[in-house]
Amino acid sequence: MRVLVQRVSRARVTVGSECVGAIGCGLVLLVGFRAGDDERALRFCADKCAHLRIFGDAAGRLNRSVLDAGGEALIIPQFTLYADCRHGRRPSFNDAAPPAIAAVLYERFLASCAASGLRVAQGRFGAHMVLELANDGPVTVLVESP
């Protein structure tokens, strides 16, 4: 499992003309699943994202988590995180979990993040989404399950 974490001052995702998720200060989590990802991987990544110390403290040092900062998370399914671009010019997505499996994993990841105390907004699995965000810092990190 891979999660591309972006610290944001605001973000929103739309499907067509409908805003399906929006947050203020917090994290945008782009999540990709591969075949074989399990509950342990989901819990590891959810816990890691909720507790990553990538928000500034009073001295401006990255010592606070999104939970400490009172932030939110906008969680977007992103199978392209498993793109293999090493050969040819068209990415291969063979390592990404099949959609039926990834949809279940996505729902479980949302629940795992919410269980860790995060206020969660979400994208729509399988939809063409437009994501707008104000990357803060910018701070962008990659979290991967062991």
Backbone hydrogen bonds in HBPLUS format (Angstrom, degrees):
<---DONOR---> <-ACCEPTOR-->    atom                        ^
c    i                          cat <-CA-CA->   ^        H-A-AA   ^      H-
h    n   atom  resd res      DA  || num        DHA   H-A  angle D-A-AA Bond
n    s   type  num  typ     dist DA aas  dist angle  dist       angle   num
A0145-SER N   A0001-MET O   3.01 MM 144  5.36 157.0  2.06 145.8 151.1     1
A0002-ARG N   A0032-GLY O   3.03 MM  30  5.19 166.2  2.05 145.4 149.5     2
A0032-GLY N   A0002-ARG O   2.85 MM  30  5.19 167.1  1.87 156.5 159.0     3
A0003-VAL N   A0143-VAL O   2.77 MM 140  5.05 151.2  1.85 155.3 160.2     4
A0143-VAL N   A0003-VAL O   2.84 MM 140  5.05 167.7  1.85 151.4 155.7     5
A0004-LEU N   A0030-LEU O   2.87 MM  26  5.06 157.8  1.92 149.8 152.3     6
A0030-LEU N   A0004-LEU O   2.99 MM  26  5.06 171.9  1.99 147.8 148.5     7
A0005-VAL N   A0141-VAL O   2.75 MM 136  5.20 167.7  1.77 171.3 171.1     8
A0141-VAL N   A0005-VAL O   2.90 MM 136  5.20 152.8  1.97 144.3 153.1     9
A0006-GLN N   A0028-VAL O   2.98 MM  22  5.17 157.5  2.03 150.3 156.5    10
A0028-VAL N   A0006-GLN O   2.86 MM  22  5.17 159.5  1.90 149.2 156.1    11
A0007-ARG N   A0139-VAL O   2.98 MM 132  5.44 164.1  2.01 153.1 158.2    12
A0136-ASP N   A0007-ARG O   2.72 MM 129  5.46 165.0  1.75 135.5 140.3    13
A0008-VAL N   A0026-GLY O   2.88 MM  18  5.48 171.7  1.88 146.1 148.2    14
A0026-GLY N   A0008-VAL O   3.03 MM  18  5.48 164.5  2.06 149.8 149.0    15
A0009-SER N   A0134-ALA O   2.96 MM 125  5.67 155.0  2.02 157.7 164.9    16
A0134-ALA N   A0010-ARG O   2.99 MM 124  5.58 157.7  2.04 162.8 159.7    17
A0011-ALA N   A0023-ILE O   3.14 MM  12  5.44 158.5  2.19 141.5 139.1    18
A0023-ILE N   A0011-ALA O   2.88 MM  12  5.44 159.2  1.92 153.4 156.2    19
A0012-ARG N   A0132-GLU O   2.81 MM 120  5.38 153.1  1.88 156.2 162.5    20
A0132-GLU N   A0012-ARG O   2.86 MM 120  5.38 173.8  1.86 168.1 170.3    21
A0013-VAL N   A0021-GLY O   2.82 MM   8  5.36 157.1  1.87 158.2 159.8    22
A0020-VAL N   A0013-VAL O   2.92 MM   7  5.98 146.6  2.03 147.6 158.4    23
A0014-THR N   A0130-VAL O   2.92 MM 116  5.26 157.6  1.97 144.1 150.9    24
A0130-VAL N   A0014-THR O   2.93 MM 116  5.26 155.7  1.99 148.4 155.5    25
A0015-VAL N   A0018-GLU O   2.84 MM   3  5.35 156.9  1.89 155.0 159.1    26
A0018-GLU N   A0015-VAL O   3.04 MM   3  5.35 157.9  2.09 132.4 130.7    27
A0072-GLU N   A0025-CYS O   3.11 MM  47  6.51 147.6  2.22 134.2 142.8    28
A0027-LEU N   A0072-GLU O   2.84 MM  45  6.28 155.7  1.89 152.6 159.5    29
A0074-LEU N   A0027-LEU O   2.84 MM  47  6.31 157.7  1.89 159.0 166.4    30
A0029-LEU N   A0074-LEU O   2.84 MM  45  6.10 164.3  1.87 151.5 156.2    31
A0076-ILE N   A0029-LEU O   2.81 MM  47  6.08 164.6  1.83 157.4 162.4    32
A0031-VAL N   A0076-ILE O   2.86 MM  45  6.14 164.0  1.89 160.1 165.5    33
A0078-GLN N   A0031-VAL O   2.68 MM  47  5.27 157.7  1.72 153.4 146.8    34
A0097-ALA N   A0033-PHE O   2.81 MM  64  5.48 164.9  1.83 127.0 126.5    35
A0037-ASP N   A0034-ARG O   3.08 MM   3  5.85 159.2  2.13 144.3 144.1    36
A0041-ALA N   A0038-ASP O   3.09 MM   3  5.36 118.0  2.50 102.5 116.5    37
A0042-LEU N   A0038-ASP O   3.07 MM   4  6.43 158.9  2.12 153.0 159.3    38
A0043-ARG N   A0039-GLU O   2.92 MM   4  6.13 167.5  1.93 153.5 156.2    39
A0044-PHE N   A0040-ARG O   2.92 MM   4  6.05 160.9  1.96 147.6 153.4    40
A0045-CYS N   A0041-ALA O   3.02 MM   4  6.18 172.9  2.03 152.5 154.0    41
A0046-ALA N   A0042-LEU O   2.89 MM   4  6.01 162.8  1.92 152.4 158.1    42
A0047-ASP N   A0043-ARG O   2.91 MM   4  5.92 166.9  1.93 149.5 153.4    43
A0048-LYS N   A0044-PHE O   2.90 MM   4  6.03 160.3  1.94 149.4 155.7    44
A0049-CYS N   A0045-CYS O   2.92 MM   4  6.03 166.4  1.94 150.3 153.6    45
A0050-ALA N   A0046-ALA O   3.03 MM   4  6.16 160.4  2.07 148.1 153.6    46
A0051-HIS N   A0047-ASP O   3.09 MM   4  6.17 141.1  2.25 143.9 153.4    47
A0052-LEU N   A0048-LYS O   2.88 MM   4  5.78 113.3  2.33 146.4 160.0    48
A0054-ILE N   A0052-LEU O   3.11 MM   2  5.77 124.1  2.44 105.9  90.5    49
A0055-PHE N   A0064-ARG O   2.85 MM   9  4.83 147.3  1.95 152.9 154.6    50
A0063-ASN N   A0055-PHE O   3.13 MM   8  6.22 121.9  2.49 150.0 152.8    51
A0064-ARG N   A0055-PHE O   2.92 MM   9  4.83 159.3  1.96 153.8 150.6    52
A0057-ASP N   A0061-ARG O   2.80 MM   4  5.48 136.1  1.99 141.1 154.0    53
A0060-GLY N   A0057-ASP O   2.91 MM   3  5.06 160.5  1.94 110.4 116.5    54
A0063-ASN N   A0061-ARG O   2.83 MM   2  5.65 119.3  2.20 115.7  98.5    55
A0069-ALA N   A0065-SER O   2.92 MM   4  6.17 150.0  2.01 147.7 156.4    56
A0071-GLY N   A0066-VAL O   2.84 MM   5  5.01 155.7  1.90 159.2 158.6    57
A0070-GLY N   A0067-LEU O   3.14 MM   3  5.11 155.6  2.20 100.5 108.0    58
A0073-ALA N   A0119-ARG O   2.91 MM  46  6.26 150.0  2.00 164.0 172.8    59
A0121-ALA N   A0073-ALA O   2.81 MM  48  6.15 159.1  1.85 162.2 165.6    60
A0075-ILE N   A0121-ALA O   2.94 MM  46  6.28 165.4  1.96 144.5 144.7    61
A0123-GLY N   A0075-ILE O   2.98 MM  48  6.26 145.1  2.10 158.0 151.3    62
A0081-LEU N   A0078-GLN O   3.16 MM   3  6.03 170.2  2.17 124.7 126.5    63
A0082-TYR N   A0079-PHE O   3.09 MM   3  6.02 170.9  2.10 125.5 128.4    64
A0083-ALA N   A0080-THR O   3.08 MM   3  5.08 147.8  2.19 114.8 111.5    65
A0084-ASP N   A0092-SER O   2.78 MM   8  5.01 153.2  1.85 145.2 154.0    66
A0092-SER N   A0084-ASP O   3.01 MM   8  5.01 164.7  2.04 134.1 137.8    67
A0096-ALA N   A0093-PHE O   3.06 MM   3  5.48 150.9  2.15 111.8 120.3    68
A0101-ILE N   A0098-PRO O   3.01 MM   3  5.52 124.6  2.32 115.8 129.2    69
A0102-ALA N   A0098-PRO O   2.88 MM   4  6.02 170.3  1.89 160.9 164.2    70
A0103-ALA N   A0099-PRO O   2.89 MM   4  5.90 155.7  1.95 150.8 155.2    71
A0105-LEU N   A0101-ILE O   3.03 MM   4  6.35 163.5  2.06 153.6 158.7    72
A0106-TYR N   A0102-ALA O   2.79 MM   4  5.94 154.8  1.86 150.2 157.0    73
A0107-GLU N   A0103-ALA O   3.16 MM   4  6.40 162.2  2.20 145.2 148.7    74
A0108-ARG N   A0104-VAL O   3.02 MM   4  6.29 158.2  2.07 150.0 156.4    75
A0109-PHE N   A0105-LEU O   2.81 MM   4  6.02 150.0  1.90 148.2 156.9    76
A0110-LEU N   A0106-TYR O   2.94 MM   4  6.22 160.2  1.97 154.2 158.9    77
A0111-ALA N   A0107-GLU O   3.12 MM   4  6.37 160.8  2.15 145.3 150.0    78
A0112-SER N   A0108-ARG O   2.88 MM   4  6.09 151.4  1.96 144.3 152.7    79
A0113-CYS N   A0109-PHE O   2.90 MM   4  6.14 157.7  1.95 154.4 159.3    80
A0114-ALA N   A0110-LEU O   3.00 MM   4  6.24 161.8  2.03 150.1 155.3    81
A0115-ALA N   A0111-ALA O   2.86 MM   4  6.03 150.2  1.95 144.2 152.8    82
A0116-SER N   A0112-SER O   3.17 MM   4  6.40 130.0  2.44 134.8 146.4    83
A0116-SER N   A0113-CYS O   3.11 MM   3  5.19 135.8  2.32  96.8 109.0    84
A0118-LEU N   A0113-CYS O   3.34 MM   5  5.85 150.1  2.44 156.5 148.0    85
A0117-GLY N   A0114-ALA O   3.03 MM   3  5.32 159.8  2.07 109.3 115.0    86
A0127-ALA N   A0124-ARG O   3.16 MM   3  5.66 164.8  2.18 134.6 136.2    87
